[in-house]
Amino acid sequence: MKTPAKFAFAVFLFLSACAPAAPVPTDVPPSPEKSLTPTLLPLLSGESPPARAESEFKTDFRKHSVPYSEILSGGPPKDGIPALKDPQFVSVSEADAWLKPAEPVILVQVGDDARAYPIQILIWHEIANNTVGGEPLVVTFCPLCNTAIAFKRTVNGQVLDFGTTGRLRYSNLIMYDRQTETWWQQATGEAIAGELTGTRLEFFPAAIISWEDFKASYPQGEVLSRETGYPRDYGHNPYIGYDDVNNPPFLYQGPATPDQLPPVARVLTIDLNGEAVAYPYAMLEQIGAANDTVGGEAVVIIWQPGTVSPLDGATTANGRDVGTAAAFSRQLDGQTLSFTFIEGKILDDQTKSEWNILGQGMAGELKGKQLTPLISINHFWFSWAAFKPETRIYQP
């Protein structure tokens, strides 16, 4: 096991050694007209932009909604961690040759178009710009915060293309769009510097599940290809041991983390109708299903074993089993369901039907039914608490 100091140094070396990306395409559309500029938050003044930012970016740094003192360099420069643009996808059978059953992938589905984004790939790229089921989306993963988040890429009628700034705030990825070079906070989807400051991206449901669960439910789905155009050691974990609860977050400079949980404890989070709630994985492992009401709406968080941590072992497939969790509405066909985890099965109390981690009815009266997924995001506790200090921690 790495000591915190040795681990932090190893992460720094990895990030600093990231090869520069290929040149940014020259066919980038011009910046949007002033009519696309939203009403801005109150602007901060008298601060210089982050170091080297003005030489790397065309961003209008006069506009920003967070103190520039909170933004740190993660090591690589602009696009030093290369985002993927219009990446290739392969079939489930092709991907099965290099993905292990318990390995984590990010599930994104639009209609009948289901896609798997292996974390073994996104851990090296952090951003994938593509279109799913006709919807332009960006699928993102910040390994330092364990945040897998999808957003709609259309803002004020324009489709944006995202890259990495090489900067962090509260250890969280800061993205930028190539159309206006506005900077965006991945954890919140908020534009924090540049022309579109104050705008928020629209979240889209995304879940971390095991490869085995994806291929069982979506045999006709598509999988992000390893043929990215970049030489990367896909499958290798450059953050070995990062999610050891004894390790401090890397480059975290932010609000003090509430001590109810260790800083890098895994939580599934919901922010619904103005109420923010965190569901610790350690607790979910004990109960399997958490029936709750958030923002006035009946919700359930389902947990099951069988998904490994990509940030633990030498490879993204050989980490310890941390399980996976997903959130759904408990309203189905005019009825409010409640759920129980019994002998490894998720059952609803009303009909005793069996459900899987994807909210699909697998057996019983409600077989074939689908629970409505909610926007829920995996975080480490320090990351969620930094952005949502008012959060409630679920207690059974």
C-alpha positions as CSV (number, residue, x, y, z in Angstrom):
1,M,0.0,0.0,0.0
2,K,1.3,3.4,-0.9
3,T,1.8,6.0,1.9
4,P,-0.1,9.2,1.3
5,A,3.1,11.2,0.5
6,K,4.4,8.6,-2.0
7,F,1.0,8.2,-3.5
8,A,0.6,12.0,-4.1
9,F,4.0,12.2,-5.7
10,A,3.2,9.2,-8.0
11,V,0.0,10.9,-9.1
12,F,1.9,14.2,-9.7
13,L,4.5,12.4,-11.9
14,F,1.7,10.7,-13.9
15,L,-0.2,13.9,-14.5
16,S,2.9,15.9,-15.3
17,A,4.1,13.3,-17.8
18,C,0.9,13.2,-19.8
19,A,1.8,13.6,-23.4
20,P,0.5,16.7,-25.1
21,A,-2.6,16.1,-27.2
22,A,-2.8,16.4,-30.9
23,P,-3.2,19.9,-32.2
24,V,-6.7,21.3,-31.6
25,P,-8.7,21.1,-34.9
26,T,-8.7,24.3,-36.9
27,D,-12.3,23.9,-38.1
28,V,-13.7,25.1,-34.7
29,P,-16.8,27.2,-35.3
30,P,-16.5,30.9,-34.3
31,S,-17.5,32.0,-30.9
32,P,-21.3,32.5,-30.4
33,E,-22.7,36.0,-30.9
34,K,-23.4,38.2,-27.9
35,S,-27.0,37.1,-28.0
36,L,-25.9,33.7,-26.6
37,T,-24.3,35.2,-23.5
38,P,-26.5,34.5,-20.5
39,T,-27.2,36.8,-17.6
40,L,-23.9,36.5,-15.6
41,L,-23.4,36.0,-11.9
42,P,-21.9,38.9,-10.0
43,L,-18.3,39.1,-11.3
44,L,-15.2,39.1,-9.2
45,S,-12.7,41.7,-9.9
46,G,-9.1,42.5,-9.2
47,E,-7.8,38.9,-9.6
48,S,-5.3,37.7,-12.1
49,P,-6.2,34.6,-14.2
50,P,-4.5,31.4,-13.2
51,A,-0.9,31.1,-14.1
52,R,-0.2,30.6,-17.9
53,A,-3.9,30.6,-18.6
54,E,-3.8,33.7,-20.8
55,S,-1.0,32.3,-22.9
56,E,-2.9,29.0,-23.4
57,F,-6.5,30.1,-23.8
58,K,-8.5,32.8,-25.6
59,T,-11.0,32.8,-22.6
60,D,-12.4,36.1,-21.5
61,F,-11.0,35.9,-18.0
62,R,-12.6,39.2,-17.0
63,K,-15.7,37.2,-16.4
64,H,-15.6,34.6,-13.6
65,S,-17.8,33.4,-10.8
66,V,-15.2,31.8,-8.5
67,P,-12.0,33.1,-7.0
68,Y,-9.1,32.3,-9.3
69,S,-7.1,31.5,-6.2
70,E,-9.2,28.3,-5.9
71,I,-8.0,27.0,-9.3
72,L,-4.8,25.0,-9.3
73,S,-2.7,23.4,-12.0
74,G,-3.0,19.6,-12.1
75,G,0.2,19.2,-14.0
76,P,-0.7,18.9,-17.7
77,P,-1.3,21.9,-19.9
78,K,-4.4,22.6,-22.0
79,D,-5.4,19.4,-23.7
80,G,-2.4,17.6,-22.1
81,I,-5.0,15.0,-21.1
82,P,-6.6,14.6,-24.6
83,A,-10.4,14.5,-24.8
84,L,-12.1,12.3,-27.3
85,K,-14.1,13.8,-30.2
86,D,-16.5,11.6,-32.1
87,P,-14.8,8.4,-30.8
88,Q,-15.3,5.0,-32.4
89,F,-17.5,2.3,-30.8
90,V,-17.4,-1.5,-31.1
91,S,-19.8,-4.3,-30.5
92,V,-20.3,-6.1,-27.1
93,S,-18.7,-9.2,-28.5
94,E,-15.6,-7.3,-29.7
95,A,-15.2,-5.5,-26.3
96,D,-15.7,-8.7,-24.4
97,A,-12.2,-9.8,-25.5
98,W,-10.6,-7.0,-23.4
99,L,-13.1,-6.2,-20.6
100,K,-13.4,-8.3,-17.5
101,P,-16.8,-9.1,-15.9
102,A,-16.5,-7.0,-12.8
103,E,-14.7,-4.1,-14.5
104,P,-16.5,-0.7,-14.3
105,V,-18.1,1.0,-17.3
106,I,-20.2,4.1,-17.5
107,L,-23.7,3.4,-18.9
108,V,-25.5,6.1,-21.0
109,Q,-28.7,5.3,-22.8
110,V,-30.9,7.4,-25.1
111,G,-33.9,5.4,-26.3
112,D,-32.7,2.1,-27.6
113,D,-29.1,3.4,-28.0
114,A,-27.1,2.1,-25.1
115,R,-23.4,2.9,-24.8
116,A,-20.7,1.6,-22.4
117,Y,-17.7,3.9,-21.7
118,P,-15.1,1.7,-20.0
119,I,-13.3,3.6,-17.2
120,Q,-10.1,2.0,-18.3
121,I,-10.3,4.3,-21.3
122,L,-11.8,7.5,-19.7
123,I,-9.3,7.4,-16.9
124,W,-6.8,8.5,-19.5
125,H,-9.0,10.9,-21.4
126,E,-11.6,12.2,-18.9
127,I,-13.9,13.5,-21.7
128,A,-15.7,11.9,-24.6
129,N,-17.7,14.1,-27.0
130,N,-20.2,12.1,-29.1
131,T,-23.8,11.8,-30.0
132,V,-26.0,9.0,-28.5
133,G,-29.5,8.3,-30.0
134,G,-29.3,11.6,-31.8
135,E,-28.5,13.6,-28.6
136,P,-25.1,15.4,-28.5
137,L,-23.6,14.4,-25.1
138,V,-20.3,14.7,-23.3
139,V,-19.4,11.8,-21.0
140,T,-16.8,12.8,-18.4
141,F,-14.8,11.0,-15.6
142,C,-12.7,12.8,-13.0
143,P,-10.6,10.1,-11.4
144,L,-9.5,12.4,-8.5
145,C,-13.2,12.7,-7.4
146,N,-14.6,9.4,-8.8
147,T,-17.2,11.4,-10.7
148,A,-18.7,9.9,-13.9
149,I,-21.1,12.6,-15.3
150,A,-22.8,13.0,-18.6
151,F,-24.1,16.3,-19.9
152,K,-26.1,17.6,-22.9
153,R,-23.7,19.5,-25.1
154,T,-26.2,21.9,-26.6
155,V,-26.1,25.3,-25.0
156,N,-28.3,28.2,-26.3
157,G,-28.8,26.2,-29.5
158,Q,-25.1,25.6,-30.1
159,V,-23.4,22.2,-29.8
160,L,-20.2,22.6,-27.8
161,D,-17.1,20.4,-27.9
162,F,-15.2,20.0,-24.6
163,G,-11.5,19.6,-23.7
164,T,-9.4,19.5,-20.6
165,T,-7.9,22.7,-19.1
166,G,-5.3,20.9,-17.1
167,R,-6.6,22.7,-14.0
168,L,-8.5,21.6,-10.9
169,R,-10.8,23.2,-8.4
170,Y,-11.3,21.3,-5.2
171,S,-9.4,18.5,-7.0
172,N,-12.2,18.4,-9.6
173,L,-11.7,18.5,-13.3
174,I,-12.2,21.9,-15.0
175,M,-13.2,21.5,-18.7
176,Y,-13.4,24.1,-21.4
177,D,-15.5,24.3,-24.6
178,R,-13.6,24.9,-27.8
179,Q,-16.3,27.3,-29.2
180,T,-16.0,30.1,-26.6
181,E,-13.1,28.6,-24.4
182,T,-15.3,29.1,-21.4
183,W,-14.1,27.0,-18.4
184,W,-16.6,24.6,-16.8
185,Q,-16.6,22.8,-13.4
186,Q,-17.2,19.1,-14.0
187,A,-18.8,18.4,-10.7
188,T,-21.5,21.0,-11.1
189,G,-21.7,21.6,-14.8
190,E,-21.4,25.3,-14.2
191,A,-19.4,27.7,-16.4
192,I,-17.0,29.4,-13.9
193,A,-14.8,31.6,-16.2
194,G,-15.3,33.1,-19.7
195,E,-18.0,34.2,-22.0
196,L,-20.7,31.8,-20.7
197,T,-20.0,32.3,-17.0
198,G,-23.1,31.5,-15.0
199,T,-24.5,29.0,-17.5
200,R,-25.1,25.4,-16.4
201,L,-24.9,22.3,-18.5
202,E,-27.9,20.0,-18.3
203,F,-27.1,16.7,-16.6
204,F,-28.0,13.4,-18.3
205,P,-28.4,10.1,-16.5
206,A,-25.2,8.1,-16.3
207,A,-24.3,5.1,-14.0
208,I,-21.2,3.2,-13.2
209,I,-22.0,-0.5,-13.5
210,S,-20.0,-3.7,-14.2
211,W,-19.2,-4.8,-17.7
212,E,-21.1,-8.1,-16.9
213,D,-24.3,-6.2,-16.1
214,F,-24.0,-4.1,-19.3
215,K,-23.5,-7.0,-21.7
216,A,-26.3,-9.0,-20.0
217,S,-28.8,-6.2,-20.4
218,Y,-27.6,-4.6,-23.6
219,P,-26.2,-7.4,-25.9
220,Q,-26.8,-5.1,-28.9
221,G,-25.2,-2.1,-27.2
222,E,-22.0,-0.3,-28.3
223,V,-18.8,0.1,-26.4
224,L,-16.2,2.9,-26.6
225,S,-13.3,1.6,-28.6
226,R,-9.7,1.4,-27.5
227,E,-8.8,2.7,-31.0
228,T,-8.7,6.3,-29.9
229,G,-5.8,7.5,-32.0
230,Y,-3.7,8.0,-28.8
231,P,-1.0,5.6,-27.5
232,R,-2.2,4.8,-23.9
233,D,-1.8,1.8,-21.7
234,Y,-5.6,1.1,-21.5
235,G,-6.3,-1.2,-18.6
236,H,-3.4,0.1,-16.5
237,N,-4.4,2.1,-13.4
238,P,-2.2,5.2,-13.1
239,Y,-3.8,6.0,-9.7
240,I,-3.0,2.8,-7.8
241,G,-4.4,3.0,-4.3
242,Y,-5.9,6.4,-4.6
243,D,-9.2,5.4,-3.0
244,D,-7.7,4.0,0.1
245,V,-9.6,5.8,2.8
246,N,-6.4,6.6,4.6
247,N,-5.1,8.7,1.7
248,P,-5.9,12.4,1.4
249,P,-7.3,13.8,-1.8
250,F,-4.7,14.9,-4.3
251,L,-4.2,18.7,-4.6
252,Y,-7.3,19.4,-2.6
253,Q,-7.5,22.9,-1.3
254,G,-11.1,23.7,-0.3
255,P,-13.5,23.8,2.5
256,A,-12.8,21.5,5.4
257,T,-14.4,18.1,4.8
258,P,-17.2,17.3,7.4
259,D,-15.9,14.4,9.5
260,Q,-19.0,12.2,9.3
261,L,-17.2,10.2,6.6
262,P,-13.6,9.7,5.5
263,P,-12.7,12.2,2.7
264,V,-12.5,9.5,0.0
265,A,-15.5,7.4,1.1
266,R,-17.6,6.5,-1.8
267,V,-21.1,8.1,-1.9
268,L,-23.9,8.1,-4.4
269,T,-25.5,11.6,-4.5
270,I,-28.8,13.1,-5.5
271,D,-29.7,16.8,-5.7
272,L,-33.5,16.9,-6.3
273,N,-35.8,19.9,-6.0
274,G,-33.4,21.8,-3.8
275,E,-32.5,18.9,-1.5
276,A,-29.0,17.3,-1.6
277,V,-28.5,13.8,-0.1
278,A,-25.5,11.5,0.0
279,Y,-25.8,7.7,0.3
280,P,-22.5,6.1,1.6
281,Y,-21.5,2.9,-0.1
282,A,-20.5,1.4,3.2
283,M,-24.1,1.9,4.4
284,L,-25.7,0.7,1.2
285,E,-23.6,-2.5,1.3
286,Q,-25.3,-3.3,4.6
287,I,-28.9,-2.6,3.5
288,G,-28.9,-3.1,-0.3
289,A,-31.8,-0.7,-0.9
290,A,-32.5,2.7,0.6
291,N,-36.1,4.0,0.4
292,D,-36.1,7.7,0.8
293,T,-38.0,10.9,0.0
294,V,-35.8,13.7,-1.6
295,G,-37.2,17.1,-2.5
296,G,-40.7,15.7,-2.0
297,E,-40.2,12.8,-4.4
298,A,-40.1,9.1,-3.4
299,V,-36.8,7.6,-4.5
300,V,-34.9,4.3,-4.0
301,I,-31.1,3.7,-4.2
302,I,-30.2,0.2,-5.1
303,W,-26.8,-1.4,-4.4
304,Q,-25.3,-4.7,-5.4
305,P,-21.9,-6.3,-5.3
306,G,-19.9,-7.2,-8.3
307,T,-18.2,-4.0,-9.6
308,V,-14.6,-3.3,-8.7
309,S,-12.8,-0.1,-8.0
310,P,-10.8,1.1,-11.0
311,L,-8.6,3.2,-8.6
312,D,-7.3,0.4,-6.4
313,G,-5.2,-2.2,-8.1
314,A,-2.5,-2.1,-10.8
315,T,-5.2,-2.5,-13.4
316,T,-8.7,-1.1,-13.6
317,A,-10.1,-4.7,-13.5
318,N,-8.3,-6.1,-10.5
319,G,-9.3,-3.7,-7.7
320,R,-11.4,-4.7,-4.7
321,D,-15.2,-5.2,-5.1
322,V,-16.9,-1.9,-4.1
323,G,-20.2,-2.7,-5.7
324,T,-22.4,-0.3,-7.6
325,A,-25.4,1.9,-6.8
326,A,-28.1,3.6,-8.8
327,A,-31.1,5.8,-8.0
328,F,-34.6,5.6,-9.3
329,S,-38.1,7.0,-8.7
330,R,-40.3,4.7,-6.6
331,Q,-43.3,5.8,-8.6
332,L,-44.5,3.3,-11.1
333,D,-47.8,3.3,-12.9
334,G,-49.4,5.4,-10.2
335,Q,-48.1,3.3,-7.3
336,T,-45.4,4.1,-4.8
337,L,-43.2,1.1,-4.4
338,S,-40.7,0.3,-1.6
339,F,-37.8,-2.1,-1.9
340,T,-35.9,-4.6,0.2
341,F,-32.6,-6.5,-0.4
342,I,-33.2,-10.2,0.6
343,E,-30.8,-13.0,0.1
344,G,-29.0,-11.2,-2.7
345,K,-32.2,-10.1,-4.5
346,I,-33.8,-6.7,-4.8
347,L,-37.6,-7.2,-4.3
348,D,-40.4,-4.6,-4.1
349,D,-42.6,-5.0,-1.0
350,Q,-45.9,-4.6,-2.9
351,T,-45.7,-7.4,-5.5
352,K,-42.4,-9.2,-4.5
353,S,-41.2,-8.7,-8.0
354,E,-37.4,-8.9,-8.5
355,W,-35.4,-6.0,-9.9
356,N,-31.8,-5.5,-11.1
357,I,-29.3,-2.7,-10.7
358,L,-30.6,-1.0,-13.9
359,G,-34.2,-0.7,-12.4
360,Q,-35.5,-3.4,-14.7
361,G,-38.2,-5.8,-13.5
362,M,-36.7,-9.3,-13.9
363,A,-39.3,-11.6,-12.4
364,G,-42.7,-11.6,-10.9
365,E,-45.8,-9.5,-11.6
366,L,-43.7,-6.4,-12.7
367,K,-41.4,-8.3,-14.9
368,G,-40.5,-6.2,-18.0
369,K,-41.3,-2.9,-16.2
370,Q,-38.7,-0.1,-16.0
371,L,-38.1,2.2,-13.0
372,T,-37.4,5.8,-14.0
373,P,-33.7,6.6,-13.4
374,L,-32.7,9.8,-11.6
375,I,-29.7,12.0,-12.0
376,S,-27.4,10.5,-9.4
377,I,-23.6,10.9,-9.3
378,N,-20.8,8.9,-7.7
379,H,-18.5,11.1,-5.7
380,F,-15.9,10.8,-3.0
381,W,-17.2,12.5,0.1
382,F,-14.8,15.3,0.1
383,S,-15.8,16.3,-3.4
384,W,-19.5,16.2,-2.9
385,A,-19.2,18.1,0.5
386,A,-17.1,20.8,-1.1
387,F,-19.8,21.7,-3.6
388,K,-22.8,20.8,-1.5
389,P,-22.0,21.5,2.1
390,E,-25.7,21.6,3.1
391,T,-26.1,17.9,2.1
392,R,-27.9,15.4,4.2
393,I,-26.3,12.0,4.8
394,Y,-28.8,9.3,4.6
395,Q,-29.4,7.2,7.7
396,P,-31.7,4.1,7.5
